[in-house]
Amino acid sequence: MRKIFFVLLLVVTLPGFAQRNKVDGEHENFFRFGIKAGANINKITGKSYKDGFNFNFQAGAFLQFNFSSRFGLQPEVNFVQTSAEFSNDVNDIYNDLFRSGSQKKSKLNFLEVPVLLNINVGSSKRVKLQIGPAYGGLLKQTVDSLKNNGDIYKNGEWAVIGGLWIQIPFVNLGARYKLGLTDLNSIDNRQTWKSQAIQVFVGVTF
């Protein structure tokens, strides 16, 4: 009799327990944090630059504030590497800027701070659209064949970011497009240099 009662109790309680676990599995805490790393596939547009993207590295940490069932805020601090190659056409390059060497490449390291709005897609809270501004402070710039040690890029850049974030339990992954709004040319106003990037990443969320 006790065995029959125990079996009946399991039959009654298990469906409700499973349903509660499903809801809890989709629940988002108000506060979360994590780290991520991946590729920064970038280019700098302008008359002096070659077309095409360059593969670089980016990594950082983030906070998530999920203030409603639909919306959240995600500030980040990221280390982002950027590179570009100047055109070989001497007419496209400032004649007094470089030595005669054939290697004319630039490498830039930024400390980038995006503040993104997260918008949940559907009811699962696993997929989020992200959009928002970002500011990158230039940590270091290296330009091959430069005649002097002067800086040719501005020390900061404003950009706008849009992308997709997928939150699997513990693991996050996603992709973004970044459009630079700042003219990076600090030499003069003869040319406009702006950045673009595709960022793909994977990380962990706690």
N, CA and C atoms as an extended XYZ file, in Angstrom:
618
Properties=species:S:1:pos:R:3:atomname:S:1:resname:S:1:resid:I:1 pbc="F F F"
N         0.841       -1.211        0.000 N   MET     1
C         0.000        0.000        0.000 CA  MET     1
C         0.875        1.261        0.000 C   MET     1
N         1.951        1.210        0.792 N   ARG     2
C         2.855        2.357        0.837 CA  ARG     2
C         3.512        2.595       -0.518 C   ARG     2
N         3.856        1.487       -1.220 N   LYS     3
C         4.485        1.624       -2.533 CA  LYS     3
C         3.539        2.267       -3.527 C   LYS     3
N         2.263        1.867       -3.478 N   ILE     4
C         1.273        2.451       -4.383 CA  ILE     4
C         1.117        3.942       -4.099 C   ILE     4
N         1.072        4.297       -2.822 N   PHE     5
C         0.937        5.699       -2.434 CA  PHE     5
C         2.145        6.510       -2.911 C   PHE     5
N         3.354        5.929       -2.779 N   PHE     6
C         4.571        6.626       -3.202 CA  PHE     6
C         4.581        6.861       -4.717 C   PHE     6
N         4.156        5.845       -5.482 N   VAL     7
C         4.100        5.979       -6.941 CA  VAL     7
C         3.101        7.052       -7.345 C   VAL     7
N         1.920        7.066       -6.695 N   LEU     8
C         0.916        8.076       -6.982 CA  LEU     8
C         1.434        9.476       -6.659 C   LEU     8
N         2.190        9.582       -5.579 N   LEU     9
C         2.752       10.874       -5.188 CA  LEU     9
C         3.735       11.372       -6.235 C   LEU     9
N         4.574       10.469       -6.769 N   LEU    10
C         5.514       10.858       -7.818 CA  LEU    10
C         4.791       11.300       -9.079 C   LEU    10
N         3.744       10.568       -9.449 N   VAL    11
C         2.992       10.906      -10.650 CA  VAL    11
C         2.376       12.281      -10.545 C   VAL    11
N         1.923       12.634       -9.354 N   VAL    12
C         1.272       13.931       -9.155 CA  VAL    12
C         2.283       15.062       -9.101 C   VAL    12
N         3.430       14.847       -8.430 N   THR    13
C         4.358       15.948       -8.162 CA  THR    13
C         5.395       16.171       -9.254 C   THR    13
N         5.793       15.141       -9.978 N   LEU    14
C         6.866       15.288      -10.960 CA  LEU    14
C         6.552       16.268      -12.086 C   LEU    14
N         5.320       16.232      -12.665 N   PRO    15
C         5.047       17.210      -13.722 CA  PRO    15
C         5.179       18.655      -13.264 C   PRO    15
N         4.680       18.941      -12.051 N   GLY    16
C         4.795       20.290      -11.530 CA  GLY    16
C         6.232       20.680      -11.249 C   GLY    16
N         7.026       19.713      -10.737 N   PHE    17
C         8.440       19.975      -10.485 CA  PHE    17
C         9.189       20.258      -11.781 C   PHE    17
N         8.893       19.476      -12.824 N   ALA    18
C         9.533       19.686      -14.115 CA  ALA    18
C         9.168       21.036      -14.703 C   ALA    18
N         7.902       21.439      -14.561 N   GLN    19
C         7.478       22.724      -15.080 CA  GLN    19
C         8.168       23.869      -14.362 C   GLN    19
N         8.324       23.735      -13.035 N   ARG    20
C         9.010       24.776      -12.271 CA  ARG    20
C        10.468       24.889      -12.695 C   ARG    20
N        11.099       23.746      -12.933 N   ASN    21
C        12.482       23.777      -13.386 CA  ASN    21
C        12.608       24.443      -14.742 C   ASN    21
N        11.635       24.238      -15.624 N   LYS    22
C        11.660       24.864      -16.940 CA  LYS    22
C        11.577       26.372      -16.820 C   LYS    22
N        10.676       26.847      -15.951 N   VAL    23
C        10.548       28.284      -15.752 CA  VAL    23
C        11.825       28.854      -15.157 C   VAL    23
N        12.397       28.130      -14.131 N   ASP    24
C        13.615       28.617      -13.517 CA  ASP    24
C        14.771       28.639      -14.511 C   ASP    24
N        14.782       27.656      -15.437 N   GLY    25
C        15.832       27.614      -16.438 CA  GLY    25
C        15.788       28.806      -17.371 C   GLY    25
N        14.615       29.402      -17.572 N   GLU    26
C        14.484       30.558      -18.436 CA  GLU    26
C        14.559       31.870      -17.663 C   GLU    26
N        14.636       31.774      -16.341 N   HIS    27
C        14.679       32.982      -15.520 CA  HIS    27
C        16.040       33.666      -15.630 C   HIS    27
N        16.042       34.994      -15.668 N   GLU    28
C        17.265       35.773      -15.699 CA  GLU    28
C        17.415       36.543      -14.402 C   GLU    28
N        18.584       36.432      -13.808 N   ASN    29
C        18.868       37.239      -12.638 CA  ASN    29
C        18.996       38.703      -13.035 C   ASN    29
N        18.741       39.573      -12.077 N   PHE    30
C        18.875       41.003      -12.365 CA  PHE    30
C        20.314       41.358      -12.744 C   PHE    30
N        21.283       40.733      -12.070 N   PHE    31
C        22.688       41.061      -12.306 CA  PHE    31
C        23.468       39.819      -12.705 C   PHE    31
N        24.253       39.955      -13.774 N   ARG    32
C        25.173       38.902      -14.204 CA  ARG    32
C        26.461       39.562      -14.699 C   ARG    32
N        27.513       38.765      -14.795 N   PHE    33
C        28.780       39.277      -15.314 CA  PHE    33
C        29.516       38.138      -16.013 C   PHE    33
N        30.529       38.506      -16.806 N   GLY    34
C        31.259       37.471      -17.516 CA  GLY    34
C        32.435       38.026      -18.296 C   GLY    34
N        33.047       37.140      -19.061 N   ILE    35
C        34.177       37.493      -19.902 CA  ILE    35
C        33.949       36.900      -21.297 C   ILE    35
N        34.657       37.454      -22.287 N   LYS    36
C        34.527       36.955      -23.656 CA  LYS    36
C        35.780       37.329      -24.442 C   LYS    36
N        36.001       36.612      -25.543 N   ALA    37
C        37.146       36.883      -26.406 CA  ALA    37
C        36.824       36.398      -27.805 C   ALA    37
N        37.522       36.964      -28.792 N   GLY    38
C        37.268       36.548      -30.164 CA  GLY    38
C        38.049       37.373      -31.164 C   GLY    38
N        37.506       37.474      -32.359 N   ALA    39
C        38.182       38.151      -33.462 CA  ALA    39
C        37.578       39.532      -33.694 C   ALA    39
N        38.439       40.484      -34.004 N   ASN    40
C        38.026       41.813      -34.453 CA  ASN    40
C        38.461       41.938      -35.917 C   ASN    40
N        37.509       41.789      -36.822 N   ILE    41
C        37.789       41.787      -38.258 CA  ILE    41
C        37.518       43.201      -38.765 C   ILE    41
N        38.567       43.974      -38.933 N   ASN    42
C        38.399       45.417      -39.103 CA  ASN    42
C        39.027       45.935      -40.388 C   ASN    42
N        38.660       47.157      -40.733 N   LYS    43
C        39.340       47.910      -41.772 CA  LYS    43
C        39.177       49.394      -41.480 C   LYS    43
N        40.081       50.182      -42.050 N   ILE    44
C        39.985       51.637      -42.001 CA  ILE    44
C        39.746       52.116      -43.424 C   ILE    44
N        38.695       52.878      -43.622 N   THR    45
C        38.345       53.364      -44.950 CA  THR    45
C        38.963       54.735      -45.178 C   THR    45
N        39.337       54.986      -46.410 N   GLY    46
C        39.944       56.258      -46.790 CA  GLY    46
C        40.777       56.076      -48.040 C   GLY    46
N        41.071       57.159      -48.723 N   LYS    47
C        41.780       57.101      -49.991 CA  LYS    47
C        43.152       56.474      -49.864 C   LYS    47
N        43.797       56.620      -48.707 N   SER    48
C        45.155       56.124      -48.532 CA  SER    48
C        45.232       54.658      -48.141 C   SER    48
N        44.081       53.998      -47.947 N   TYR    49
C        44.092       52.640      -47.418 CA  TYR    49
C        43.649       51.615      -48.456 C   TYR    49
N        44.226       50.430      -48.341 N   LYS    50
C        43.811       49.319      -49.186 CA  LYS    50
C        42.444       48.816      -48.739 C   LYS    50
N        41.673       48.309      -49.710 N   ASP    51
C        40.384       47.701      -49.383 CA  ASP    51
C        40.618       46.337      -48.735 C   ASP    51
N        39.623       45.881      -48.002 N   GLY    52
C        39.710       44.562      -47.388 CA  GLY    52
C        39.836       44.640      -45.883 C   GLY    52
N        39.424       43.556      -45.230 N   PHE    53
C        39.431       43.490      -43.771 CA  PHE    53
C        40.699       42.803      -43.274 C   PHE    53
N        41.062       43.120      -42.039 N   ASN    54
C        42.221       42.520      -41.374 CA  ASN    54
C        41.753       41.814      -40.104 C   ASN    54
N        42.338       40.653      -39.828 N   PHE    55
C        41.940       39.863      -38.666 CA  PHE    55
C        42.806       40.232      -37.465 C   PHE    55
N        42.133       40.574      -36.366 N   ASN    56
C        42.812       40.943      -35.132 CA  ASN    56
C        42.088       40.336      -33.933 C   ASN    56
N        42.589       40.649      -32.741 N   PHE    57
C        42.111       40.027      -31.499 CA  PHE    57
C        41.374       41.046      -30.648 C   PHE    57
N        40.375       40.571      -29.917 N   GLN    58
C        39.693       41.408      -28.925 CA  GLN    58
C        39.231       40.540      -27.766 C   GLN    58
N        39.266       41.116      -26.562 N   ALA    59
C        38.849       40.391      -25.355 CA  ALA    59
C        38.404       41.397      -24.310 C   ALA    59
N        37.511       40.961      -23.424 N   GLY    60
C        37.047       41.883      -22.404 CA  GLY    60
C        36.108       41.258      -21.405 C   GLY    60
N        35.547       42.120      -20.567 N   ALA    61
C        34.617       41.713      -19.513 CA  ALA    61
C        33.358       42.565      -19.602 C   ALA    61
N        32.260       42.038      -19.067 N   PHE    62
C        30.992       42.746      -19.178 CA  PHE    62
C        30.156       42.555      -17.921 C   PHE    62
N        29.218       43.469      -17.731 N   LEU    63
C        28.181       43.377      -16.705 CA  LEU    63
C        26.830       43.382      -17.403 C   LEU    63
N        25.858       42.679      -16.849 N   GLN    64
C        24.484       42.693      -17.362 CA  GLN    64
C        23.529       43.096      -16.250 C   GLN    64
N        22.677       44.069      -16.558 N   PHE    65
C        21.616       44.486      -15.650 CA  PHE    65
C        20.286       44.253      -16.362 C   PHE    65
N        19.598       43.180      -16.008 N   ASN    66
C        18.338       42.813      -16.654 CA  ASN    66
C        17.184       43.424      -15.861 C   ASN    66
N        16.853       44.672      -16.210 N   PHE    67
C        15.899       45.410      -15.387 CA  PHE    67
C        14.445       45.133      -15.742 C   PHE    67
N        14.177       44.315      -16.771 N   SER    68
C        12.815       43.885      -17.063 CA  SER    68
C        12.885       42.554      -17.800 C   SER    68
N        11.725       41.961      -18.072 N   SER    69
C        11.703       40.685      -18.781 CA  SER    69
C        12.075       40.832      -20.249 C   SER    69
N        12.176       42.053      -20.735 N   ARG    70
C        12.446       42.301      -22.145 CA  ARG    70
C        13.752       43.049      -22.395 C   ARG    70
N        14.081       43.978      -21.491 N   PHE    71
C        15.208       44.869      -21.731 CA  PHE    71
C        16.267       44.740      -20.647 C   PHE    71
N        17.496       45.027      -21.049 N   GLY    72
C        18.602       45.050      -20.119 CA  GLY    72
C        19.691       45.987      -20.613 C   GLY    72
N        20.665       46.226      -19.749 N   LEU    73
C        21.778       47.107      -20.080 CA  LEU    73
C        23.079       46.340      -19.879 C   LEU    73
N        24.014       46.490      -20.816 N   GLN    74
C        25.264       45.738      -20.763 CA  GLN    74
C        26.461       46.653      -21.028 C   GLN    74
N        27.096       47.172      -19.975 N   PRO    75
C        28.357       47.894      -20.148 CA  PRO    75
C        29.521       46.907      -20.218 C   PRO    75
N        30.550       47.273      -20.985 N   GLU    76
C        31.690       46.400      -21.183 CA  GLU    76
C        32.992       47.207      -21.140 C   GLU    76
N        34.088       46.503      -20.912 N   VAL    77
C        35.434       47.057      -21.077 CA  VAL    77
C        36.213       46.031      -21.886 C   VAL    77
N        36.673       46.434      -23.084 N   ASN    78
C        37.318       45.503      -24.007 CA  ASN    78
C        38.665       46.044      -24.476 C   ASN    78
N        39.626       45.131      -24.622 N   PHE    79
C        40.876       45.437      -25.296 CA  PHE    79
C        40.724       45.019      -26.748 C   PHE    79
N        40.904       45.966      -27.677 N   VAL    80
C        40.627       45.712      -29.094 CA  VAL    80
C        41.853       46.086      -29.927 C   VAL    80
N        42.304       45.137      -30.741 N   GLN    81
C        43.397       45.389      -31.677 CA  GLN    81
C        42.832       45.699      -33.055 C   GLN    81
N        43.419       46.690      -33.714 N   THR    82
C        43.005       47.106      -35.050 CA  THR    82
C        44.251       47.266      -35.920 C   THR    82
N        44.137       46.935      -37.205 N   SER    83
C        45.266       47.136      -38.117 CA  SER    83
C        44.747       47.539      -39.485 C   SER    83
N        45.627       48.143      -40.268 N   ALA    84
C        45.279       48.569      -41.623 CA  ALA    84
C        46.557       48.668      -42.433 C   ALA    84
N        46.416       48.645      -43.758 N   GLU    85
C        47.561       48.742      -44.656 CA  GLU    85
C        47.337       49.895      -45.626 C   GLU    85
N        48.357       50.719      -45.759 N   PHE    86
C        48.267       51.857      -46.665 CA  PHE    86
C        48.428       51.406      -48.112 C   PHE    86
N        47.877       52.170      -49.020 N   SER    87
C        47.967       51.879      -50.449 CA  SER    87
C        49.401       52.023      -50.946 C   SER    87
N        49.746       51.240      -51.963 N   ASN    88
C        51.075       51.349      -52.583 CA  ASN    88
C        51.160       52.480      -53.603 C   ASN    88
N        50.039       53.048      -53.950 N   ASP    89
C        50.012       54.147      -54.905 CA  ASP    89
C        50.538       55.405      -54.226 C   ASP    89
N        51.676       55.905      -54.697 N   VAL    90
C        52.296       57.060      -54.028 CA  VAL    90
C        51.407       58.290      -54.102 C   VAL    90
N        50.510       58.323      -55.048 N   ASN    91
C        49.615       59.471      -55.157 CA  ASN    91
C        48.565       59.477      -54.055 C   ASN    91
N        48.345       58.303      -53.444 N   ASP    92
C        47.347       58.200      -52.392 CA  ASP    92
C        47.937       58.393      -51.000 C   ASP    92
N        49.246       58.474      -50.908 N   ILE    93
C        49.912       58.559      -49.614 CA  ILE    93
C        50.537       59.933      -49.461 C   ILE    93
N        50.470       60.462      -48.272 N   TYR    94
C        51.132       61.733      -48.008 CA  TYR    94
C        52.632       61.569      -48.226 C   TYR    94
N        53.194       62.315      -49.161 N   ASN    95
C        54.584       62.119      -49.564 CA  ASN    95
C        55.570       62.382      -48.434 C   ASN    95
N        55.218       63.272      -47.534 N   ASP    96
C        56.151       63.635      -46.473 CA  ASP    96
C        55.927       62.834      -45.194 C   ASP    96
N        55.117       61.777      -45.266 N   LEU    97
C        54.759       61.049      -44.061 CA  LEU    97
C        55.635       59.826      -43.829 C   LEU    97
N        55.987       59.112      -44.912 N   PHE    98
C        56.676       57.836      -44.783 CA  PHE    98
C        58.090       57.901      -45.333 C   PHE    98
N        58.893       56.933      -44.891 N   ARG    99
C        60.172       56.669      -45.536 CA  ARG    99
C        59.912       55.935      -46.842 C   ARG    99
N        60.960       55.498      -47.501 N   SER   100
C        60.794       54.816      -48.786 CA  SER   100
C        60.530       53.324      -48.645 C   SER   100
N        60.402       52.821      -47.429 N   GLY   101
C        60.176       51.397      -47.230 CA  GLY   101
C        58.843       50.945      -47.792 C   GLY   101
N        58.786       49.664      -48.148 N   SER   102
C        57.569       49.124      -48.770 CA  SER   102
C        56.507       48.755      -47.745 C   SER   102
N        56.910       48.502      -46.496 N   GLN   103
C        55.947       48.133      -45.468 CA  GLN   103
C        55.325       49.387      -44.864 C   GLN   103
N        54.076       49.604      -45.179 N   LYS   104
C        53.367       50.777      -44.664 CA  LYS   104
C        52.066       50.301      -44.018 C   LYS   104
N        52.186       49.768      -42.814 N   LYS   105
C        51.046       49.234      -42.085 CA  LYS   105
C        50.929       49.926      -40.740 C   LYS   105
N        49.713       49.996      -40.258 N   SER   106
C        49.470       50.590      -38.947 CA  SER   106
C        48.795       49.582      -38.039 C   SER   106
N        49.162       49.634      -36.757 N   LYS   107
C        48.566       48.776      -35.738 CA  LYS   107
C        48.123       49.651      -34.574 C   LYS   107
N        46.874       49.489      -34.163 N   LEU   108
C        46.290       50.317      -33.115 CA  LEU   108
C        45.721       49.430      -32.017 C   LEU   108
N        45.974       49.813      -30.766 N   ASN   109
C        45.395       49.126      -29.614 CA  ASN   109
C        44.454       50.090      -28.899 C   ASN   109
N        43.197       49.656      -28.733 N   PHE   110
C        42.183       50.489      -28.089 CA  PHE   110
C        41.698       49.840      -26.794 C   PHE   110
N        41.353       50.661      -25.820 N   LEU   111
C        40.554       50.237      -24.681 CA  LEU   111
C        39.154       50.763      -24.944 C   LEU   111
N        38.244       49.853      -25.270 N   GLU   112
C        36.912       50.223      -25.766 CA  GLU   112
C        35.853       49.968      -24.704 C   GLU   112
N        34.955       50.947      -24.541 N   VAL   113
C        33.883       50.846      -23.539 CA  VAL   113
C        32.534       50.998      -24.239 C   VAL   113
N        31.884       49.897      -24.619 N   PRO   114
C        30.514       49.974      -25.141 CA  PRO   114
C        29.494       49.974      -24.001 C   PRO   114
N        28.375       50.619      -24.229 N   VAL   115
C        27.211       50.538      -23.335 CA  VAL   115
C        26.024       50.151      -24.215 C   VAL   115
N        25.592       48.898      -24.107 N   LEU   116
C        24.644       48.332      -25.059 CA  LEU   116
C        23.290       48.072      -24.411 C   LEU   116
N        22.247       48.336      -25.165 N   LEU   117
C        20.894       47.963      -24.776 CA  LEU   117
C        20.628       46.547      -25.262 C   LEU   117
N        20.240       45.655      -24.350 N   ASN   118
C        19.875       44.288      -24.700 CA  ASN   118
C        18.361       44.181      -24.854 C   ASN   118
N        17.923       43.593      -25.950 N   ILE   119
C        16.497       43.397      -26.208 CA  ILE   119
C        16.259       41.910      -26.435 C   ILE   119
N        15.535       41.260      -25.533 N   ASN   120
C        15.283       39.826      -25.655 CA  ASN   120
C        14.400       39.534      -26.859 C   ASN   120
N        14.770       38.510      -27.611 N   VAL   121
C        14.005       38.064      -28.772 CA  VAL   121
C        13.211       36.828      -28.353 C   VAL   121
N        11.893       36.933      -28.333 N   GLY   122
C        11.065       35.813      -27.904 CA  GLY   122
C        11.002       35.714      -26.394 C   GLY   122
N        10.473       34.609      -25.905 N   SER   123
C        10.252       34.438      -24.466 CA  SER   123
C        11.377       33.681      -23.776 C   SER   123
N        12.321       33.120      -24.511 N   SER   124
C        13.337       32.268      -23.899 CA  SER   124
C        14.437       33.052      -23.201 C   SER   124
N        14.644       34.305      -23.586 N   LYS   125
C        15.708       35.155      -23.044 CA  LYS   125
C        17.096       34.647      -23.409 C   LYS   125
N        17.183       33.718      -24.335 N   ARG   126
C        18.480       33.191      -24.757 CA  ARG   126
C        19.100       34.013      -25.878 C   ARG   126
N        18.284       34.698      -26.664 N   VAL   127
C        18.764       35.463      -27.810 CA  VAL   127
C        18.442       36.935      -27.568 C   VAL   127
N        19.464       37.775      -27.731 N   LYS   128
C        19.300       39.202      -27.465 CA  LYS   128
C        19.826       40.014      -28.650 C   LYS   128
N        19.080       41.010      -29.048 N   LEU   129
C        19.592       42.030      -29.951 CA  LEU   129
C        20.330       43.070      -29.112 C   LEU   129
N        21.444       43.569      -29.629 N   GLN   130
C        22.241       44.545      -28.902 CA  GLN   130
C        22.511       45.763      -29.781 C   GLN   130
N        22.377       46.939      -29.186 N   ILE   131
C        22.677       48.170      -29.909 CA  ILE   131
C        23.078       49.238      -28.897 C   ILE   131
N        24.037       50.075      -29.314 N   GLY   132
C        24.440       51.145      -28.416 CA  GLY   132
C        25.743       51.797      -28.846 C   GLY   132
N        26.150       52.838      -28.119 N   PRO   133
C        27.390       53.559      -28.447 CA  PRO   133
C        28.600       52.891      -27.804 C   PRO   133
N        29.765       53.254      -28.307 N   ALA   134
C        31.022       52.786      -27.731 CA  ALA   134
C        32.064       53.872      -27.889 C   ALA   134
N        32.921       53.980      -26.890 N   TYR   135
C        34.052       54.904      -26.980 CA  TYR   135
C        35.338       54.117      -26.802 C   TYR   135
N        36.286       54.313      -27.716 N   GLY   136
C        37.572       53.640      -27.631 CA  GLY   136
C        38.689       54.637      -27.412 C   GLY   136
N        39.431       54.448      -26.337 N   GLY   137
C        40.608       55.270      -26.084 CA  GLY   137
C        41.845       54.590      -26.662 C   GLY   137
N        42.612       55.301      -27.458 N   LEU   138
C        43.780       54.719      -28.122 CA  LEU   138
C        44.919       54.560      -27.122 C   LEU   138
N        45.350       53.311      -26.905 N   LEU   139
C        46.442       53.025      -25.985 CA  LEU   139
C        47.796       53.125      -26.669 C   LEU   139
N        47.863       52.643      -27.914 N   LYS   140
C        49.138       52.607      -28.625 CA  LYS   140
C        48.898       52.602      -30.121 C   LYS   140
N        49.734       53.318      -30.857 N   GLN   141
C        49.695       53.283      -32.318 CA  GLN   141
C        51.100       53.071      -32.853 C   GLN   141
N        51.215       52.119      -33.790 N   THR   142
C        52.484       51.795      -34.418 CA  THR   142
C        52.299       51.853      -35.923 C   THR   142
N        53.113       52.658      -36.584 N   VAL   143
C        53.024       52.818      -38.034 CA  VAL   143
C        54.383       52.504      -38.637 C   VAL   143
N        54.461       51.475      -39.480 N   ASP   144
C        55.723       51.106      -40.125 CA  ASP   144
C        56.167       52.186      -41.108 C   ASP   144
N        57.475       52.367      -41.225 N   SER   145
C        58.097       53.288      -42.196 CA  SER   145
C        57.736       54.749      -41.945 C   SER   145
N        57.303       55.053      -40.740 N   LEU   146
C        56.982       56.444      -40.423 CA  LEU   146
C        58.275       57.227      -40.228 C   LEU   146
N        58.360       58.419      -40.796 N   LYS   147
C        59.588       59.211      -40.749 CA  LYS   147
C        59.898       59.728      -39.350 C   LYS   147
N        58.866       59.980      -38.563 N   ASN   148
C        59.098       60.479      -37.216 CA  ASN   148
C        58.195       59.722      -36.255 C   ASN   148
N        58.298       60.026      -35.012 N   ASN   149
C        57.529       59.330      -33.984 CA  ASN   149
C        56.203       60.009      -33.668 C   ASN   149
N        55.794       60.925      -34.517 N   GLY   150
C        54.540       61.630      -34.274 CA  GLY   150
C        53.322       60.737      -34.449 C   GLY   150
N        52.232       61.140      -33.851 N   ASP   151
C        50.981       60.392      -33.954 CA  ASP   151
C        50.191       60.856      -35.178 C   ASP   151
N        49.707       59.920      -35.954 N   ILE   152
C        48.881       60.279      -37.109 CA  ILE   152
C        47.409       59.944      -36.885 C   ILE   152
N        47.094       59.268      -35.763 N   TYR   153
C        45.709       58.929      -35.448 CA  TYR   153
C        45.253       59.671      -34.196 C   TYR   153
N        43.980       59.985      -34.157 N   LYS   154
C        43.419       60.649      -32.981 CA  LYS   154
C        43.395       59.688      -31.790 C   LYS   154
N        43.369       60.261      -30.609 N   ASN   155
C        43.499       59.468      -29.391 CA  ASN   155
C        42.207       58.807      -28.934 C   ASN   155
N        41.108       59.093      -29.600 N   GLY   156
C        39.846       58.490      -29.198 CA  GLY   156
C        38.897       58.348      -30.371 C   GLY   156
N        37.955       57.432      -30.239 N   GLU   157
C        37.011       57.166      -31.327 CA  GLU   157
C        35.633       56.838      -30.759 C   GLU   157
N        34.620       57.492      -31.291 N   TRP   158
C        33.231       57.142      -31.004 CA  TRP   158
C        32.716       56.214      -32.094 C   TRP   158
N        31.901       55.248      -31.701 N   ALA   159
C        31.354       54.295      -32.657 CA  ALA   159
C        29.968       53.863      -32.200 C   ALA   159
N        29.233       53.237      -33.098 N   VAL   160
C        27.947       52.637      -32.769 CA  VAL   160
C        28.042       51.144      -33.090 C   VAL   160
N        27.444       50.328      -32.224 N   ILE   161
C        27.549       48.879      -32.327 CA  ILE   161
C        26.150       48.276      -32.381 C   ILE   161
N        25.965       47.286      -33.254 N   GLY   162
C        24.734       46.499      -33.313 CA  GLY   162
C        25.081       45.040      -33.508 C   GLY   162
N        24.330       44.146      -32.859 N   GLY   163
C        24.671       42.740      -33.007 CA  GLY   163
C        23.690       41.806      -32.343 C   GLY   163
N        24.118       40.551      -32.232 N   LEU   164
C        23.298       39.470      -31.707 CA  LEU   164
C        24.086       38.737      -30.630 C   LEU   164
N        23.434       38.493      -29.496 N   TRP   165
C        24.032       37.797      -28.360 CA  TRP   165
C        23.213       36.536      -28.087 C   TRP   165
N        23.880       35.395      -27.980 N   ILE   166
C        23.209       34.125      -27.671 CA  ILE   166
C        23.730       33.636      -26.336 C   ILE   166
N        22.822       33.442      -25.383 N   GLN   167
C        23.195       33.035      -24.032 CA  GLN   167
C        22.767       31.589      -23.792 C   GLN   167
N        23.714       30.668      -23.968 N   ILE   168
C        23.509       29.287      -23.563 CA  ILE   168
C        23.874       29.219      -22.080 C   ILE   168
N        23.311       28.305      -21.293 N   PRO   169
C        23.715       28.249      -19.882 CA  PRO   169
C        25.232       28.224      -19.724 C   PRO   169
N        25.744       29.222      -19.036 N   PHE   170
C        27.157       29.428      -18.723 CA  PHE   170
C        27.959       29.968      -19.906 C   PHE   170
N        27.629       29.600      -21.136 N   VAL   171
C        28.409       30.006      -22.311 CA  VAL   171
C        27.645       31.070      -23.095 C   VAL   171
N        28.360       32.105      -23.548 N   ASN   172
C        27.781       33.117      -24.438 CA  ASN   172
C        28.572       33.160      -25.731 C   ASN   172
N        27.889       33.523      -26.807 N   LEU   173
C        28.551       33.725      -28.091 CA  LEU   173
C        27.741       34.721      -28.899 C   LEU   173
N        28.384       35.348      -29.882 N   GLY   174
C        27.657       36.341      -30.656 CA  GLY   174
C        28.506       36.970      -31.740 C   GLY   174
N        27.885       37.920      -32.425 N   ALA   175
C        28.533       38.649      -33.509 CA  ALA   175
C        27.994       40.073      -33.528 C   ALA   175
N        28.868       41.023      -33.894 N   ARG   176
C        28.490       42.435      -33.910 CA  ARG   176
C        29.106       43.133      -35.113 C   ARG   176
N        28.486       44.244      -35.465 N   TYR   177
C        29.056       45.144      -36.472 CA  TYR   177
C        29.292       46.490      -35.809 C   TYR   177
N        30.492       47.023      -35.976 N   LYS   178
C        30.846       48.314      -35.378 CA  LYS   178
C        31.156       49.309      -36.483 C   LYS   178
N        30.529       50.473      -36.410 N   LEU   179
C        30.740       51.542      -37.383 CA  LEU   179
C        31.340       52.737      -36.664 C   LEU   179
N        32.570       53.103      -37.058 N   GLY   180
C        33.227       54.243      -36.448 CA  GLY   180
C        32.629       55.562      -36.915 C   GLY   180
N        32.443       56.477      -35.999 N   LEU   181
C        31.876       57.787      -36.294 CA  LEU   181
C        32.923       58.899      -36.314 C   LEU   181
N        34.102       58.636      -35.773 N   THR   182
C        35.142       59.648      -35.637 CA  THR   182
C        36.117       59.580      -36.809 C   THR   182
N        36.492       60.731      -37.332 N   ASP   183
C        37.565       60.806      -38.320 CA  ASP   183
C        38.886       60.617      -37.577 C   ASP   183
N        39.575       59.495      -37.847 N   LEU   184
C        40.791       59.162      -37.114 CA  LEU   184
C        42.017       59.941      -37.581 C   LEU   184
N        41.915       60.643      -38.689 N   ASN   185
C        43.046       61.379      -39.247 CA  ASN   185
C        43.351       62.602      -38.384 C   ASN   185
N        44.518       62.581      -37.731 N   SER   186
C        44.902       63.730      -36.905 CA  SER   186
C        45.960       64.595      -37.588 C   SER   186
N        46.277       64.292      -38.867 N   ILE   187
C        47.289       65.059      -39.590 CA  ILE   187
C        46.699       66.354      -40.133 C   ILE   187
N        45.600       66.212      -40.896 N   ASP   188
C        44.939       67.359      -41.506 CA  ASP   188
C        43.538       66.943      -41.890 C   ASP   188
N        42.866       67.770      -42.662 N   ASN   189
C        41.492       67.466      -43.082 CA  ASN   189
C        41.404       67.128      -44.572 C   ASN   189
N        42.534       66.744      -45.173 N   ARG   190
C        42.513       66.410      -46.600 CA  ARG   190
C        41.834       65.063      -46.876 C   ARG   190
N        41.902       64.148      -45.917 N   GLN   191
C        41.276       62.837      -46.061 CA  GLN   191
C        40.533       62.494      -44.785 C   GLN   191
N        39.518       61.644      -44.939 N   THR   192
C        38.744       61.156      -43.798 CA  THR   192
C        39.017       59.676      -43.622 C   THR   192
N        39.457       59.302      -42.434 N   TRP   193
C        39.733       57.900      -42.107 CA  TRP   193
C        38.741       57.444      -41.039 C   TRP   193
N        37.928       56.445      -41.372 N   LYS   194
C        36.966       55.907      -40.409 CA  LYS   194
C        37.065       54.388      -40.379 C   LYS   194
N        36.738       53.821      -39.238 N   SER   195
C        36.889       52.385      -39.038 CA  SER   195
C        35.558       51.660      -39.164 C   SER   195
N        35.657       50.397      -39.543 N   GLN   196
C        34.541       49.462      -39.538 CA  GLN   196
C        35.062       48.142      -38.999 C   GLN   196
N        34.190       47.357      -38.370 N   ALA   197
C        34.640       46.072      -37.835 CA  ALA   197
C        33.475       45.108      -37.681 C   ALA   197
N        33.789       43.840      -37.883 N   ILE   198
C        32.892       42.733      -37.559 CA  ILE   198
C        33.540       41.992      -36.391 C   ILE   198
N        32.833       41.875      -35.292 N   GLN   199
C        33.374       41.238      -34.097 CA  GLN   199
C        32.601       39.954      -33.803 C   GLN   199
N        33.330       38.851      -33.675 N   VAL   200
C        32.732       37.566      -33.288 CA  VAL   200
C        33.433       37.093      -32.025 C   VAL   200
N        32.691       36.468      -31.112 N   PHE   201
C        33.273       36.171      -29.796 CA  PHE   201
C        32.568       34.984      -29.140 C   PHE   201
N        33.209       34.447      -28.134 N   VAL   202
C        32.645       33.410      -27.271 CA  VAL   202
C        33.175       33.653      -25.866 C   VAL   202
N        32.373       33.332      -24.862 N   GLY   203
C        32.799       33.573      -23.496 CA  GLY   203
C        31.959       32.816      -22.502 C   GLY   203
N        32.078       33.206      -21.229 N   VAL   204
C        31.313       32.573      -20.156 CA  VAL   204
C        30.585       33.654      -19.374 C   VAL   204
N        29.405       33.305      -18.880 N   THR   205
C        28.570       34.211      -18.092 CA  THR   205
C        28.301       33.581      -16.738 C   THR   205
N        28.478       34.366      -15.677 N   PHE   206
C        28.277       33.860      -14.310 CA  PHE   206
C        26.995       34.414      -13.715 C   PHE   206
